[in-house]
């Protein structure tokens, strides 16, 4: 696990395609590499770490390694920074449950390099939110996870029916035979979001991907694909989360 991180100073951010092979000696800064497409293998003196799409690797300042990238389109976002860190060592994290990954994948580099002062503050906020996420992941890995097994039936159901417009969030606790209050407490502890916030974030993130691909006929069609019967309600939720309407994308 990564220890306490203090005195953070972001020095650079890049979004680029990975080279098929590279070598780094005595890395000058700490870094997080967010893998968007393809996968890479990082080989250190004492271990090898594979980083797949949807994962991030922490590379400590001063570390040396080789890396090999695989796939026709290996894409990543890097965030490089200086900081005081207890026990820094190479680690990989899954971003499956990190709700703000799209911002880091798509917008962080552009905002940090070319944005206004306000944009830079948004990047700093997103970065600290990410640090809070990995600290929470580390914390959960070091305590008993037995209590989270209780809500697994609901989690499995939720993921399977995420885009079903008839999904009833208020009934999820019944699948676990526990009260709604206790279910929500466990869910928030695990995902740092309420069940409703989790569903909205996942649905709208998928909607963003569909719209950016251009593979749809109308906003109403997109709304239906991600579980919204009312396209107006979908548009309002989308604008509340992203700050612009879905109809404004690629226009």
Buried (B, 14 or more C-beta within 10 A) or exposed (E): EBEEBEEBEBEEBBBEBBEEEEEBEEBEBBBBBBBBBBBBBBEBEEEEBBBBBBBBBBBBBEBEBBBBBEBEEBBBBBBBBBBEBEEBBBBBBEBEBBBBBBBBBBBBBEBBBEBEEEBBEBBEEBBEBBBEBBBBBBEEEEEEEEEBEBBEBBBEBBEEBBBEEEBEBEEBBBBBEBEBEBBBBBBBBBBBBEBEBBBBBBBBBBBBEBBEEEEBEEBBEBBBBBBBEEBEEBBEBBBEBBEEEBEEBEE
